[in-house]
Amino acid sequence: MIFFFKNRFTEWAKMLGDIYSIQMGQQNWIILTGDKVVGDLLQKRGGKYSSRTPSYYFYQILTRNRGFISSPYNERYKMLLPIMLEMLSQRAVKEQSDLIDSQFHILMQNFYRASTNIKDSLYPKYYFQLASLNIITTLCSAKSIKDIEDPFYKEFEISQNDLIDLVKITNNLSDFFPILGWFSNDKIYRRVIETRRMDETFYGKMIEDVKNVSEGKPCFIKNLLHKMDEGILDELDIVHILGALFGAGTDTVSSSLTWITAALANNPEVQYKAHQELDKIIGHSRLPSASDEPNLHYIRAIIKEGQRYCGPIYLGVPHYIEEDDEYNGYHIPANSVVILNQYGIHMDEKRYENPKEFKPERFFGITESSAVLANGNYQNRDHFGFGAGRRLCTGIHLAELELFLGVSRLLWCFKIENASPLSKDGKPMPIDLEKVRFGITVWPEKYHIKFIKRHENVEKVLFG
Ligand code: HEM
């Protein structure tokens, strides 16, 4: 696997047909690289293609069969889905928009301070991580974290790094070669149990803290505790719902923003057009806010192009089919892992002209959100970054709002300057977006940029 992805723009994805099957140990992997196949199978036949790969360590043991993202498409999942959808619905996100708005205000203040304090350059990853973590933390528990030295942030970072290390394919071999399950791997088993203990303590404490504040602001945990009073959930369910929200809702947003910032630094002409749009529509006396989204066409196009050109997930979250199926003469055997090759589709020349160029203009005229397009015909989709079918990203509305506030405000406040070492012609070397790092999502290699404030009002609007 890692072999395939050493380089972001490897050609392997194009070598595969629209639908391709490979054998991984005893697992059969069906790789979907054509947009039509994704529409036909994951969307139209969603009832069959919506399960998840059974995983002994990472579903059964780590989540005690209670994980949401890793759950099979069973009755329990169908009971949890409406609860998740309600918490993350467009209406719910709109109701929380002040809170999300204020986190992006703080993020811009942090960038402003950092860019005036740090003379040389900065790497924005940790700032984006803090903001996205703070948004989920505040939504869940109505609390927030001050900076990356906060013990809560440190604890979360340790548990995420532990998880990244654990899910390495070499730790999961018994899922591919079930015979290895006979030789139980005590070391991995003990680590999974320890990670579970840490997770359950971390989220358990968060639940206790909310319980102990009888008054206080509304938050997800409070809603979930009501479901517990009604006998619909128990406390361990809440722990694993929180695990899903923190796991799926932090790294994805922060790595998307880290990628888009790098793509913008490499493309000053794109920034220039965005600045023109912001000056014309917003002016210099206030930050863009959620209600400006319909009028900021170029910003919207940048975000869609960012998700296509450098989205943080390459092969989606694998789906799984539990019964045999036939498709255009192909036999798809029961118990196959079904992979949405997002990266392959996003680099498909038939779908996107010159796919290796960062060209927001390709999305001109598309006014619908990714959430709306993802539920329609595959041909009209902007990109496949949020997955497809019944397992489509549950947090898509929240993600879109975060990306909008992050990108529009960053560009309103700053010019993003590439601060890489100079090449022979005296210009900074372009940030190498082909080099990637793997975590829960895919990240660019560390890069160096400068944020230059765009006008005199920036300080006043951010701190005034
Ligand atoms: C730019 C940001 C994000 C991206 C690119 C993204 C992408 C994805 C993808 C590719 C999947 C798998 C879809 C499939 O199986 O076909 C997924 C699932 C999921 N996402 Fe997101 N996501 C983002 C943000 C969020 C946020 C902010 C949340 C919530 C706080 C969230 C919650 C979830 C959940 C709960 C699932 C599991 C859905 C299921 O298994 O039924 N995501 N996401």
Residues whose N, C-alpha, C, O or C-beta is under 5 A from the ligand:
A	BS01	HEM	F68 I69 A244 L245 A248 G249 T252 V253 S256 I313 G316 V317 G385 F386 G387 A388 R390 R391 L392 C393 T394 G395 L398 A399
